[in-house]
Amino acid sequence: MDAPSAVRKYSEPEYAKPDQQKTNSPYWRAKIDKYLIPETQRLLDEYSNIPLEKQSYHVHKIRDQAWAIRSYPCTGLGMWLDPFLPHSPSYQTILQRLRDGARLIEIGCFLGNDLCRLAFDGAPTDNMYGVDIVNHWDVSFAMYRDRGRFKAQFIQANLLSNLDESPALKELQGTVDIIYVSAVLHQWDWKGQVEAAKRVAAFTRAPSREGCKAMIVGYQVEMLRQRKWSMKRHRYPCGGILQRPLQSSGEQVGAETGTTWKTESRLRSYEEMGWDPADFAWLEPGDMALDFVVTRIR
Ligand SMILES: C[S@@+](CC[C@H](N)C(=O)[O-])C[C@H]1O[C@@H](n2cnc3c(N)ncnc32)[C@H](O)[C@@H]1O
């Protein structure tokens, strides 16, 4: 028989003690060490100066701070510890372009994990921006211990907001070389995704005479089986959203922006993304991640 809760002994350390709110969530796990992978351990050790033996405690504490702000699945499950951008085929190009002075924005940046990784890999951060509707920036400084040397600017704003209400976003229109947007666009239905894609596209700089072309890089989770509310997403996943409408004058994005794009994308299983499929039992089986690199041609 279970001991009364007041005297029940938990095997988990203090930080991982479950509470009602967390254990009720399908996407919260007491322990997220499986996503504390060697490349993240190295980042925390060498960039943040947190020795290996203290890292598990550290990331669980940070996870709970972030969870207290918003209970996103990737926060509760710990996937935010497993970087996406360094595994994009565009990563070395992005690093080089940043070293050459390019400007980068991450939309829906959360802790800006991959921005810190770029910094660790040698990219300057003074021409980086993180945009998010919710502010996790102090939690990010607590995670990476880089306040004072990490210069990326955080802008708290809704991507879909009226630009007159967000002067900081307005100023960046047409000035950005690289946009990173991961696990954000899939929250909207087709109409919302087209609107969001147009907003994302509007940040990009027009191709230069020297041949520098703006890029939009990221991923979103795709539902491969038709379901009532995801049918359009199923047919035109993000790569399609950023390509098909932009290339067809009859479609909304292309018609309204007059731009042309080249889309490269690949569908990856959760295992290929480095995620434990058991953590996605709350989604439909067979869903995958669509990893994309979209380049502005005109
Ligand atoms: C699932 S999290 C992904 C975070 C991060 N990009 C990653 O891959 O780990 C989605 C992020 O997008 C932000 N977000 C959602 N809607 C937004 C909007 N309309 N404008 C700006 N940020 C938004 C959320 O606050 C959250 O930080």
Ligand as a Chemical Component Dictionary entry (heavy atoms), coordinates in Angstrom:
data_LIG
# 
_chem_comp.id                   LIG 
_chem_comp.type                 NON-POLYMER 
_chem_comp.pdbx_formal_charge   0 
_chem_comp.three_letter_code    LIG 
# 
loop_
_chem_comp_atom.comp_id 
_chem_comp_atom.atom_id 
_chem_comp_atom.alt_atom_id 
_chem_comp_atom.type_symbol 
_chem_comp_atom.charge 
_chem_comp_atom.model_Cartn_x 
_chem_comp_atom.model_Cartn_y 
_chem_comp_atom.model_Cartn_z 
_chem_comp_atom.pdbx_ordinal 
LIG C1  C1  C 0  7.742  25.036 -29.089 1  
LIG S1  S1  S 1  8.648  26.465 -28.656 2  
LIG C2  C2  C 0  10.127 26.275 -29.657 3  
LIG C3  C3  C 0  11.284 27.034 -29.093 4  
LIG C4  C4  C 0  12.581 26.967 -29.892 5  
LIG N1  N1  N 0  12.425 27.593 -31.178 6  
LIG C5  C5  C 0  13.067 25.544 -30.026 7  
LIG O1  O1  O 0  13.070 25.012 -31.136 8  
LIG O2  O2  O -1 13.437 24.960 -28.993 9  
LIG C6  C6  C 0  7.777  27.734 -29.556 10 
LIG C7  C7  C 0  8.283  29.117 -29.236 11 
LIG O3  O3  O 0  7.640  30.068 -30.101 12 
LIG C8  C8  C 0  7.166  31.151 -29.333 13 
LIG N2  N2  N 0  6.011  31.739 -30.021 14 
LIG C9  C9  C 0  4.805  31.169 -30.180 15 
LIG N3  N3  N 0  3.995  31.987 -30.864 16 
LIG C10 C10 C 0  4.699  33.097 -31.147 17 
LIG C11 C11 C 0  4.381  34.304 -31.824 18 
LIG N4  N4  N 0  3.184  34.515 -32.329 19 
LIG N5  N5  N 0  5.336  35.249 -31.940 20 
LIG C12 C12 C 0  6.576  35.040 -31.403 21 
LIG N6  N6  N 0  6.918  33.916 -30.736 22 
LIG C13 C13 C 0  5.987  32.949 -30.618 23 
LIG C14 C14 C 0  6.821  30.521 -28.013 24 
LIG O4  O4  O 0  6.722  31.454 -26.957 25 
LIG C15 C15 C 0  7.957  29.522 -27.828 26 
LIG O5  O5  O 0  9.088  30.085 -27.201 27 
# 
loop_
_chem_comp_bond.comp_id 
_chem_comp_bond.atom_id_1 
_chem_comp_bond.atom_id_2 
_chem_comp_bond.value_order 
_chem_comp_bond.pdbx_ordinal 
LIG C1  S1  SING 1  
LIG S1  C2  SING 2  
LIG S1  C6  SING 3  
LIG C2  C3  SING 4  
LIG C3  C4  SING 5  
LIG C4  N1  SING 6  
LIG C4  C5  SING 7  
LIG C5  O1  DOUB 8  
LIG C5  O2  SING 9  
LIG C6  C7  SING 10 
LIG C7  O3  SING 11 
LIG C7  C15 SING 12 
LIG O3  C8  SING 13 
LIG C8  N2  SING 14 
LIG C8  C14 SING 15 
LIG N2  C9  SING 16 
LIG N2  C13 SING 17 
LIG C9  N3  DOUB 18 
LIG N3  C10 SING 19 
LIG C10 C11 SING 20 
LIG C10 C13 DOUB 21 
LIG C11 N4  SING 22 
LIG C11 N5  DOUB 23 
LIG N5  C12 SING 24 
LIG C12 N6  DOUB 25 
LIG N6  C13 SING 26 
LIG C14 O4  SING 27 
LIG C14 C15 SING 28 
LIG C15 O5  SING 29 
# 
